[in-house]
Amino acid sequence: MTLIKEWIEEKIKNGKIRYFDNDKFSQIVKIGDGDFGQVNKANLADIGLVVLKFFLNKNSDKAYDKFANELNLLHEIDYQNINRVLGITENLESYILVSEYANGGNLRDYLKKEFTSLKWSDKIQMALDITNGLKFLHSKKNNPWKFVNNGKLLIADLGLTKMIGEIRSCYLMDDDYKMKEYIDPQRFKNIGCKKDKKSDIYSLGVLLWEISSGYPPFLNLSIHEIAFHILYMNLREEPIEGTPAKYQNLYQECWDFEPKSRPDIEEVYEILNRLKNDL
């Protein structure tokens, strides 16, 4: 832990990581809960709205490691579809990650609010934004969450702040037990199965279906029923009327039970690009 603390302090000293004094934040409002503490939005002087992700207990090796890993990972990323980390701050109990605020909320909130006004061209663009971000993260070996900002879907990690947004987890998910509807069924089959890029593709397939429907999958099933039906009955959501056939085929290939039958992220991106151009 001492080495990690020294690493953080060295990054701040060298200007690699920006440090914000705690008194620069105002209008702090809780918006969710993360793996090690709550997630707030706040107004940061001279910048505007930001997200504050708390890592509670400075004396915890686990929290320290998690904080340092995410800080190192996310700070290196500068990409249009991924929320930027702006810097860090702290209070007596916590180190706090300061990141770009997604002004549209998470994907599910956005769909709930805007779905009736979305055309298929909009939905395809949303799918492309998510896929493009995931494509980049796969090249960096990261795990994403989805968020919306100024009409662009961003990928950010708020540690399961209500949505999948995303998503670490992946999805895409970081917590398999909170987001079962997005979890690779191989995880239900073999609890020791490690998440990989094909697991992300499965989760992405479910997301693509959700974009087509405007609502979450398996609304009438409990999380335990979801796991049972997906694993033992190969349950998947039904296609939505009016969905372009190529889009439907794509998400169904993505959520295939067998990982080797799922496309890779480059193929998903290429198909969506062709779909966009065909509309």
Phi and psi restraints in degrees (value plus and minus 20) as a CYANA .aco file:
   2 THR   PHI     -81.3   -41.3
   2 THR   PSI     -60.9   -20.9
   3 LEU   PHI     -84.5   -44.5
   3 LEU   PSI     -59.5   -19.5
   4 ILE   PHI     -86.3   -46.3
   4 ILE   PSI     -62.6   -22.6
   5 LYS   PHI     -81.1   -41.1
   5 LYS   PSI     -62.5   -22.5
   6 GLU   PHI     -84.9   -44.9
   6 GLU   PSI     -57.1   -17.1
   7 TRP   PHI     -82.5   -42.5
   7 TRP   PSI     -64.0   -24.0
   8 ILE   PHI     -83.3   -43.3
   8 ILE   PSI     -66.2   -26.2
   9 GLU   PHI     -83.7   -43.7
   9 GLU   PSI     -56.9   -16.9
  10 GLU   PHI     -86.6   -46.6
  10 GLU   PSI     -60.2   -20.2
  11 LYS   PHI     -82.7   -42.7
  11 LYS   PSI     -60.3   -20.3
  12 ILE   PHI     -86.5   -46.5
  12 ILE   PSI     -65.9   -25.9
  13 LYS   PHI     -80.2   -40.2
  13 LYS   PSI     -58.6   -18.6
  14 ASN   PHI    -106.1   -66.1
  14 ASN   PSI     -17.9    22.1
  15 GLY   PHI      57.5    97.5
  15 GLY   PSI      -8.8    31.2
  16 LYS   PHI     -96.2   -56.2
  16 LYS   PSI     -48.3    -8.3
  17 ILE   PHI    -149.1  -109.1
  17 ILE   PSI     111.4   151.4
  18 ARG   PHI    -104.5   -64.5
  18 ARG   PSI     116.0   156.0
  19 TYR   PHI    -129.5   -89.5
  19 TYR   PSI     109.7   149.7
  20 PHE   PHI    -128.7   -88.7
  20 PHE   PSI     109.7   149.7
  21 ASP   PHI     -84.3   -44.3
  21 ASP   PSI     123.4   163.4
  22 ASN   PHI     -80.5   -40.5
  22 ASN   PSI     -50.1   -10.1
  23 ASP   PHI     -96.6   -56.6
  23 ASP   PSI     -20.4    19.6
  24 LYS   PHI    -102.3   -62.3
  24 LYS   PSI     -28.2    11.8
  25 PHE   PHI    -122.9   -82.9
  25 PHE   PSI     119.0   159.0
  26 SER   PHI    -162.4  -122.4
  26 SER   PSI     150.9   190.9
  27 GLN   PHI      30.7    70.7
  27 GLN   PSI      31.2    71.2
  28 ILE   PHI    -102.0   -62.0
  28 ILE   PSI     107.2   147.2
  29 VAL   PHI    -153.4  -113.4
  29 VAL   PSI     111.6   151.6
  30 LYS   PHI     -90.5   -50.5
  30 LYS   PSI     114.5   154.5
  31 ILE   PHI    -143.3  -103.3
  31 ILE   PSI     -23.6    16.4
  32 GLY   PHI     152.1   192.1
  32 GLY   PSI    -191.7  -151.7
  33 ASP   PHI    -147.0  -107.0
  33 ASP   PSI     117.3   157.3
  34 GLY   PHI    -126.6   -86.6
  34 GLY   PSI    -193.3  -153.3
  35 ASP   PHI     -84.2   -44.2
  35 ASP   PSI     -53.1   -13.1
  36 PHE   PHI    -142.9  -102.9
  36 PHE   PSI     -13.2    26.8
  37 GLY   PHI     146.7   186.7
  37 GLY   PSI    -197.1  -157.1
  38 GLN   PHI    -100.5   -60.5
  38 GLN   PSI     145.7   185.7
  39 VAL   PHI    -138.9   -98.9
  39 VAL   PSI     105.5   145.5
  40 ASN   PHI    -138.7   -98.7
  40 ASN   PSI     139.2   179.2
  41 LYS   PHI    -130.0   -90.0
  41 LYS   PSI     132.3   172.3
  42 ALA   PHI    -175.8  -135.8
  42 ALA   PSI     144.7   184.7
  43 ASN   PHI    -117.4   -77.4
  43 ASN   PSI     105.2   145.2
  44 LEU   PHI    -126.3   -86.3
  44 LEU   PSI     105.6   145.6
  45 ALA   PHI     -71.8   -31.8
  45 ALA   PSI     111.7   151.7
  46 ASP   PHI      52.4    92.4
  46 ASP   PSI     -20.4    19.6
  47 ILE   PHI    -143.3  -103.3
  47 ILE   PSI     -64.9   -24.9
  48 GLY   PHI      90.9   130.9
  48 GLY   PSI    -171.9  -131.9
  49 LEU   PHI     -88.6   -48.6
  49 LEU   PSI     115.3   155.3
  50 VAL   PHI    -159.0  -119.0
  50 VAL   PSI     148.1   188.1
  51 VAL   PHI    -126.4   -86.4
  51 VAL   PSI     115.8   155.8
  52 LEU   PHI    -133.4   -93.4
  52 LEU   PSI      97.5   137.5
  53 LYS   PHI    -128.7   -88.7
  53 LYS   PSI      96.0   136.0
  54 PHE   PHI    -106.6   -66.6
  54 PHE   PSI     118.8   158.8
  55 PHE   PHI    -139.2   -99.2
  55 PHE   PSI      75.2   115.2
  56 LEU   PHI     -89.8   -49.8
  56 LEU   PSI     134.6   174.6
  57 ASN   PHI      49.2    89.2
  57 ASN   PSI      67.4   107.4
  58 LYS   PHI     -82.5   -42.5
  58 LYS   PSI     -39.0     1.0
  59 ASN   PHI    -110.3   -70.3
  59 ASN   PSI     -16.5    23.5
  60 SER   PHI    -111.5   -71.5
  60 SER   PSI     102.4   142.4
  61 ASP   PHI     -80.2   -40.2
  61 ASP   PSI     -59.8   -19.8
  62 LYS   PHI     -84.8   -44.8
  62 LYS   PSI     -65.5   -25.5
  63 ALA   PHI     -85.3   -45.3
  63 ALA   PSI     -60.1   -20.1
  64 TYR   PHI     -80.4   -40.4
  64 TYR   PSI     -67.8   -27.8
  65 ASP   PHI     -81.5   -41.5
  65 ASP   PSI     -65.4   -25.4
  66 LYS   PHI     -81.4   -41.4
  66 LYS   PSI     -65.1   -25.1
  67 PHE   PHI     -82.0   -42.0
  67 PHE   PSI     -68.1   -28.1
  68 ALA   PHI     -84.3   -44.3
  68 ALA   PSI     -60.7   -20.7
  69 ASN   PHI     -83.3   -43.3
  69 ASN   PSI     -66.6   -26.6
  70 GLU   PHI     -87.7   -47.7
  70 GLU   PSI     -59.3   -19.3
  71 LEU   PHI     -82.4   -42.4
  71 LEU   PSI     -66.8   -26.8
  72 ASN   PHI     -84.4   -44.4
  72 ASN   PSI     -62.8   -22.8
  73 LEU   PHI     -86.9   -46.9
  73 LEU   PSI     -73.9   -33.9
  74 LEU   PHI     -94.8   -54.8
  74 LEU   PSI     -50.6   -10.6
  75 HIS   PHI     -87.4   -47.4
  75 HIS   PSI     -46.5    -6.5
  76 GLU   PHI     -99.2   -59.2
  76 GLU   PSI     -34.2     5.8
  77 ILE   PHI    -110.6   -70.6
  77 ILE   PSI     106.7   146.7
  78 ASP   PHI    -153.5  -113.5
  78 ASP   PSI      74.2   114.2
  79 TYR   PHI    -168.1  -128.1
  79 TYR   PSI     123.5   163.5
  80 GLN   PHI     -85.3   -45.3
  80 GLN   PSI     -43.9    -3.9
  81 ASN   PHI    -122.7   -82.7
  81 ASN   PSI      -5.3    34.7
  82 ILE   PHI    -151.7  -111.7
  82 ILE   PSI     110.0   150.0
  83 ASN   PHI     -78.5   -38.5
  83 ASN   PSI     113.0   153.0
  84 ARG   PHI    -105.3   -65.3
  84 ARG   PSI     121.5   161.5
  85 VAL   PHI    -104.7   -64.7
  85 VAL   PSI     107.2   147.2
  86 LEU   PHI    -110.7   -70.7
  86 LEU   PSI     -49.1    -9.1
  87 GLY   PHI     141.6   181.6
  87 GLY   PSI    -176.2  -136.2
  88 ILE   PHI    -157.9  -117.9
  88 ILE   PSI     143.4   183.4
  89 THR   PHI    -166.0  -126.0
  89 THR   PSI    -194.1  -154.1
  90 GLU   PHI    -179.8  -139.8
  90 GLU   PSI     140.3   180.3
  91 ASN   PHI    -149.8  -109.8
  91 ASN   PSI    -185.4  -145.4
  92 LEU   PHI     -83.4   -43.4
  92 LEU   PSI     -54.1   -14.1
  93 GLU   PHI    -120.7   -80.7
  93 GLU   PSI     -44.0    -4.0
  94 SER   PHI    -154.2  -114.2
  94 SER   PSI     127.9   167.9
  95 TYR   PHI    -108.8   -68.8
  95 TYR   PSI     125.8   165.8
  96 ILE   PHI    -151.9  -111.9
  96 ILE   PSI     104.5   144.5
  97 LEU   PHI    -106.0   -66.0
  97 LEU   PSI     108.2   148.2
  98 VAL   PHI    -127.0   -87.0
  98 VAL   PSI     100.2   140.2
  99 SER   PHI    -154.9  -114.9
  99 SER   PSI     148.7   188.7
 100 GLU   PHI     -77.5   -37.5
 100 GLU   PSI     119.6   159.6
 101 TYR   PHI    -111.6   -71.6
 101 TYR   PSI     108.9   148.9
 102 ALA   PHI    -105.5   -65.5
 102 ALA   PSI      85.8   125.8
 103 ASN   PHI     -93.1   -53.1
 103 ASN   PSI     -26.6    13.4
 104 GLY   PHI    -120.6   -80.6
 104 GLY   PSI     -16.3    23.7
 105 GLY   PHI      58.6    98.6
 105 GLY   PSI    -181.8  -141.8
 106 ASN   PHI    -108.7   -68.7
 106 ASN   PSI     154.5   194.5
 107 LEU   PHI     -77.6   -37.6
 107 LEU   PSI     -63.5   -23.5
 108 ARG   PHI     -85.0   -45.0
 108 ARG   PSI     -61.4   -21.4
 109 ASP   PHI     -81.4   -41.4
 109 ASP   PSI     -62.9   -22.9
 110 TYR   PHI     -83.0   -43.0
 110 TYR   PSI     -65.7   -25.7
 111 LEU   PHI     -84.0   -44.0
 111 LEU   PSI     -59.9   -19.9
 112 LYS   PHI     -81.5   -41.5
 112 LYS   PSI     -57.5   -17.5
 113 LYS   PHI    -103.5   -63.5
 113 LYS   PSI     -57.6   -17.6
 114 GLU   PHI    -132.1   -92.1
 114 GLU   PSI     -23.9    16.1
 115 PHE   PHI     -78.2   -38.2
 115 PHE   PSI     -62.0   -22.0
 116 THR   PHI     -84.1   -44.1
 116 THR   PSI     -41.0    -1.0
 117 SER   PHI    -116.4   -76.4
 117 SER   PSI     -23.4    16.6
 118 LEU   PHI    -102.7   -62.7
 118 LEU   PSI     112.7   152.7
 119 LYS   PHI    -111.4   -71.4
 119 LYS   PSI     149.3   189.3
 120 TRP   PHI     -84.5   -44.5
 120 TRP   PSI     -49.9    -9.9
 121 SER   PHI     -83.1   -43.1
 121 SER   PSI     -56.1   -16.1
 122 ASP   PHI     -87.6   -47.6
 122 ASP   PSI     -62.7   -22.7
 123 LYS   PHI     -85.1   -45.1
 123 LYS   PSI     -61.4   -21.4
 124 ILE   PHI     -83.5   -43.5
 124 ILE   PSI     -59.0   -19.0
 125 GLN   PHI     -85.9   -45.9
 125 GLN   PSI     -59.0   -19.0
 126 MET   PHI     -80.0   -40.0
 126 MET   PSI     -66.3   -26.3
 127 ALA   PHI     -81.4   -41.4
 127 ALA   PSI     -58.9   -18.9
 128 LEU   PHI     -85.5   -45.5
 128 LEU   PSI     -61.7   -21.7
 129 ASP   PHI     -80.0   -40.0
 129 ASP   PSI     -66.5   -26.5
 130 ILE   PHI     -82.8   -42.8
 130 ILE   PSI     -67.8   -27.8
 131 THR   PHI     -84.3   -44.3
 131 THR   PSI     -58.3   -18.3
 132 ASN   PHI     -84.0   -44.0
 132 ASN   PSI     -62.6   -22.6
 133 GLY   PHI     -83.9   -43.9
 133 GLY   PSI     -63.6   -23.6
 134 LEU   PHI     -85.9   -45.9
 134 LEU   PSI     -56.9   -16.9
 135 LYS   PHI     -79.2   -39.2
 135 LYS   PSI     -63.7   -23.7
 136 PHE   PHI     -85.7   -45.7
 136 PHE   PSI     -64.7   -24.7
 137 LEU   PHI     -86.1   -46.1
 137 LEU   PSI     -54.2   -14.2
 138 HIS   PHI     -81.8   -41.8
 138 HIS   PSI     -54.3   -14.3
 139 SER   PHI     -90.9   -50.9
 139 SER   PSI     -42.4    -2.4
 140 LYS   PHI    -123.4   -83.4
 140 LYS   PSI     -19.7    20.3
 141 LYS   PHI      40.5    80.5
 141 LYS   PSI      24.9    64.9
 142 ASN   PHI    -127.4   -87.4
 142 ASN   PSI     154.7   194.7
 143 ASN   PHI    -144.7  -104.7
 143 ASN   PSI     113.7   153.7
 144 PRO   PHI    -127.9   -87.9
 144 PRO   PSI     146.0   186.0
 145 TRP   PHI    -151.5  -111.5
 145 TRP   PSI     133.0   173.0
 146 LYS   PHI    -123.9   -83.9
 146 LYS   PSI     115.8   155.8
 147 PHE   PHI    -165.8  -125.8
 147 PHE   PSI     144.3   184.3
 148 VAL   PHI    -134.5   -94.5
 148 VAL   PSI     114.7   154.7
 149 ASN   PHI    -168.9  -128.9
 149 ASN   PSI      99.5   139.5
 150 ASN   PHI      29.8    69.8
 150 ASN   PSI      25.1    65.1
 151 GLY   PHI      61.6   101.6
 151 GLY   PSI     -22.9    17.1
 152 LYS   PHI    -129.9   -89.9
 152 LYS   PSI     117.0   157.0
 153 LEU   PHI     -99.3   -59.3
 153 LEU   PSI     104.6   144.6
 154 LEU   PHI    -127.6   -87.6
 154 LEU   PSI     135.2   175.2
 155 ILE   PHI    -131.1   -91.1
 155 ILE   PSI     105.2   145.2
 156 ALA   PHI    -167.9  -127.9
 156 ALA   PSI     136.0   176.0
 157 ASP   PHI    -125.7   -85.7
 157 ASP   PSI      90.5   130.5
 158 LEU   PHI    -132.5   -92.5
 158 LEU   PSI       2.2    42.2
 159 GLY   PHI      36.6    76.6
 159 GLY   PSI      33.0    73.0
 160 LEU   PHI      44.5    84.5
 160 LEU   PSI      29.2    69.2
 161 THR   PHI    -100.2   -60.2
 161 THR   PSI      58.7    98.7
 162 LYS   PHI      52.8    92.8
 162 LYS   PSI     -39.0     1.0
 163 MET   PHI    -171.7  -131.7
 163 MET   PSI     148.3   188.3
 164 ILE   PHI     -92.5   -52.5
 164 ILE   PSI     -28.5    11.5
 165 GLY   PHI     -79.8   -39.8
 165 GLY   PSI      15.8    55.8
 166 GLU   PHI      58.2    98.2
 166 GLU   PSI      23.3    63.3
 167 ILE   PHI       5.9    45.9
 167 ILE   PSI      58.0    98.0
 168 ARG   PHI    -123.1   -83.1
 168 ARG   PSI     -19.4    20.6
 169 SER   PHI    -128.1   -88.1
 169 SER   PSI     -90.3   -50.3
 170 CYS   PHI    -155.3  -115.3
 170 CYS   PSI    -141.1  -101.1
 173 MET   PHI    -132.7   -92.7
 173 MET   PSI     130.6   170.6
 174 ASP   PHI    -122.9   -82.9
 174 ASP   PSI     -40.8    -0.8
 175 ASP   PHI    -148.3  -108.3
 175 ASP   PSI      80.3   120.3
 176 ASP   PHI     -82.5   -42.5
 176 ASP   PSI     -41.8    -1.8
 177 TYR   PHI    -111.5   -71.5
 177 TYR   PSI     -25.9    14.1
 178 LYS   PHI    -124.0   -84.0
 178 LYS   PSI     -37.8     2.2
 179 MET   PHI    -151.0  -111.0
 179 MET   PSI      32.7    72.7
 180 LYS   PHI     -80.0   -40.0
 180 LYS   PSI     -51.1   -11.1
 181 GLU   PHI     -86.1   -46.1
 181 GLU   PSI     -35.3     4.7
 182 TYR   PHI    -127.7   -87.7
 182 TYR   PSI     -19.2    20.8
 183 ILE   PHI    -106.9   -66.9
 183 ILE   PSI     115.3   155.3
 184 ASP   PHI     -72.4   -32.4
 184 ASP   PSI     103.5   143.5
 185 PRO   PHI     -80.0   -40.0
 185 PRO   PSI     -37.8     2.2
 186 GLN   PHI     -82.6   -42.6
 186 GLN   PSI     -46.8    -6.8
 187 ARG   PHI     -90.3   -50.3
 187 ARG   PSI     -53.5   -13.5
 188 PHE   PHI     -92.1   -52.1
 188 PHE   PSI     -54.9   -14.9
 189 LYS   PHI     -91.7   -51.7
 189 LYS   PSI     -58.7   -18.7
 190 ASN   PHI    -160.2  -120.2
 190 ASN   PSI      82.8   122.8
 191 ILE   PHI     -81.1   -41.1
 191 ILE   PSI     -42.1    -2.1
 192 GLY   PHI    -107.3   -67.3
 192 GLY   PSI     -21.1    18.9
 193 CYS   PHI     -86.2   -46.2
 193 CYS   PSI     107.7   147.7
 194 LYS   PHI    -105.3   -65.3
 194 LYS   PSI     122.6   162.6
 195 LYS   PHI     -87.5   -47.5
 195 LYS   PSI     121.1   161.1
 196 ASP   PHI    -163.4  -123.4
 196 ASP   PSI    -187.9  -147.9
 197 LYS   PHI     -83.3   -43.3
 197 LYS   PSI     -54.3   -14.3
 198 LYS   PHI     -89.0   -49.0
 198 LYS   PSI     -48.9    -8.9
 199 SER   PHI     -85.4   -45.4
 199 SER   PSI     -61.3   -21.3
 200 ASP   PHI     -80.0   -40.0
 200 ASP   PSI     -60.5   -20.5
 201 ILE   PHI     -84.0   -44.0
 201 ILE   PSI     -59.8   -19.8
 202 TYR   PHI     -78.9   -38.9
 202 TYR   PSI     -69.8   -29.8
 203 SER   PHI     -81.1   -41.1
 203 SER   PSI     -59.5   -19.5
 204 LEU   PHI     -81.6   -41.6
 204 LEU   PSI     -59.7   -19.7
 205 GLY   PHI     -78.8   -38.8
 205 GLY   PSI     -62.4   -22.4
 206 VAL   PHI     -85.0   -45.0
 206 VAL   PSI     -59.3   -19.3
 207 LEU   PHI     -82.0   -42.0
 207 LEU   PSI     -61.8   -21.8
 208 LEU   PHI     -82.8   -42.8
 208 LEU   PSI     -58.2   -18.2
 209 TRP   PHI     -83.9   -43.9
 209 TRP   PSI     -63.0   -23.0
 210 GLU   PHI     -81.9   -41.9
 210 GLU   PSI     -57.2   -17.2
 211 ILE   PHI     -82.8   -42.8
 211 ILE   PSI     -55.6   -15.6
 212 SER   PHI     -94.1   -54.1
 212 SER   PSI     -46.5    -6.5
 213 SER   PHI    -118.8   -78.8
 213 SER   PSI     -54.4   -14.4
 214 GLY   PHI      67.9   107.9
 214 GLY   PSI     -18.1    21.9
 215 TYR   PHI    -162.8  -122.8
 215 TYR   PSI     142.1   182.1
 216 PRO   PHI     -87.6   -47.6
 216 PRO   PSI     134.1   174.1
 217 PRO   PHI     -93.7   -53.7
 217 PRO   PSI     129.4   169.4
 218 PHE   PHI      34.3    74.3
 218 PHE   PSI      29.6    69.6
 219 LEU   PHI     -79.9   -39.9
 219 LEU   PSI     -51.6   -11.6
 220 ASN   PHI    -116.7   -76.7
 220 ASN   PSI     -10.3    29.7
 221 LEU   PHI    -134.2   -94.2
 221 LEU   PSI     125.2   165.2
 222 SER   PHI     -94.9   -54.9
 222 SER   PSI     146.3   186.3
 223 ILE   PHI     -82.9   -42.9
 223 ILE   PSI     -52.5   -12.5
 224 HIS   PHI     -92.4   -52.4
 224 HIS   PSI     -58.7   -18.7
 225 GLU   PHI     -85.7   -45.7
 225 GLU   PSI     -58.1   -18.1
 226 ILE   PHI     -79.5   -39.5
 226 ILE   PSI     -69.8   -29.8
 227 ALA   PHI     -79.8   -39.8
 227 ALA   PSI     -64.4   -24.4
 228 PHE   PHI     -83.6   -43.6
 228 PHE   PSI     -68.6   -28.6
 229 HIS   PHI     -89.7   -49.7
 229 HIS   PSI     -55.8   -15.8
 230 ILE   PHI     -87.6   -47.6
 230 ILE   PSI     -63.8   -23.8
 231 LEU   PHI     -94.5   -54.5
 231 LEU   PSI     -68.1   -28.1
 232 TYR   PHI    -116.5   -76.5
 232 TYR   PSI     -38.4     1.6
 233 MET   PHI    -141.1  -101.1
 233 MET   PSI     -15.3    24.7
 234 ASN   PHI      32.2    72.2
 234 ASN   PSI      20.8    60.8
 235 LEU   PHI     -88.9   -48.9
 235 LEU   PSI     114.8   154.8
 236 ARG   PHI    -158.2  -118.2
 236 ARG   PSI     139.4   179.4
 237 GLU   PHI     -88.7   -48.7
 237 GLU   PSI     134.4   174.4
 238 GLU   PHI    -100.6   -60.6
 238 GLU   PSI     123.6   163.6
 239 PRO   PHI     -80.6   -40.6
 239 PRO   PSI     127.7   167.7
 240 ILE   PHI    -109.1   -69.1
 240 ILE   PSI     114.8   154.8
 241 GLU   PHI     -77.4   -37.4
 241 GLU   PSI     115.2   155.2
 242 GLY   PHI      72.3   112.3
 242 GLY   PSI     -23.5    16.5
 243 THR   PHI     -90.0   -50.0
 243 THR   PSI     110.5   150.5
 244 PRO   PHI     -75.1   -35.1
 244 PRO   PSI     116.0   156.0
 245 ALA   PHI     -77.5   -37.5
 245 ALA   PSI     -59.8   -19.8
 246 LYS   PHI     -88.8   -48.8
 246 LYS   PSI     -54.1   -14.1
 247 TYR   PHI     -87.7   -47.7
 247 TYR   PSI     -64.7   -24.7
 248 GLN   PHI     -80.3   -40.3
 248 GLN   PSI     -66.7   -26.7
 249 ASN   PHI     -80.0   -40.0
 249 ASN   PSI     -56.8   -16.8
 250 LEU   PHI     -85.1   -45.1
 250 LEU   PSI     -71.3   -31.3
 251 TYR   PHI     -89.2   -49.2
 251 TYR   PSI     -48.1    -8.1
 252 GLN   PHI     -90.2   -50.2
 252 GLN   PSI     -54.5   -14.5
 253 GLU   PHI     -87.9   -47.9
 253 GLU   PSI     -58.0   -18.0
 254 CYS   PHI     -83.7   -43.7
 254 CYS   PSI     -57.0   -17.0
 255 TRP   PHI    -118.7   -78.7
 255 TRP   PSI       2.2    42.2
 256 ASP   PHI     -77.0   -37.0
 256 ASP   PSI     123.0   163.0
 257 PHE   PHI     -81.3   -41.3
 257 PHE   PSI     -57.0   -17.0
 258 GLU   PHI    -108.0   -68.0
 258 GLU   PSI      98.3   138.3
 259 PRO   PHI     -74.9   -34.9
 259 PRO   PSI     -58.3   -18.3
 260 LYS   PHI     -87.4   -47.4
 260 LYS   PSI     -37.6     2.4
 261 SER   PHI    -108.5   -68.5
 261 SER   PSI     -28.1    11.9
 262 ARG   PHI    -102.9   -62.9
 262 ARG   PSI     125.1   165.1
 263 PRO   PHI     -90.5   -50.5
 263 PRO   PSI     142.0   182.0
 264 ASP   PHI    -107.0   -67.0
 264 ASP   PSI     151.6   191.6
 265 ILE   PHI     -86.3   -46.3
 265 ILE   PSI     -52.3   -12.3
 266 GLU   PHI     -84.4   -44.4
 266 GLU   PSI     -60.2   -20.2
 267 GLU   PHI     -86.8   -46.8
 267 GLU   PSI     -61.9   -21.9
 268 VAL   PHI     -78.5   -38.5
 268 VAL   PSI     -65.7   -25.7
 269 TYR   PHI     -82.6   -42.6
 269 TYR   PSI     -62.7   -22.7
 270 GLU   PHI     -83.4   -43.4
 270 GLU   PSI     -62.7   -22.7
 271 ILE   PHI     -84.5   -44.5
 271 ILE   PSI     -63.5   -23.5
 272 LEU   PHI     -84.4   -44.4
 272 LEU   PSI     -58.4   -18.4
 273 ASN   PHI     -82.1   -42.1
 273 ASN   PSI     -62.0   -22.0
 274 ARG   PHI     -85.7   -45.7
 274 ARG   PSI     -60.1   -20.1
 275 LEU   PHI     -80.6   -40.6
 275 LEU   PSI     -63.3   -23.3
 276 LYS   PHI     -80.5   -40.5
 276 LYS   PSI     -63.0   -23.0
 277 ASN   PHI     -91.3   -51.3
 277 ASN   PSI     -44.8    -4.8
 278 ASP   PHI    -101.4   -61.4
 278 ASP   PSI     -38.3     1.7
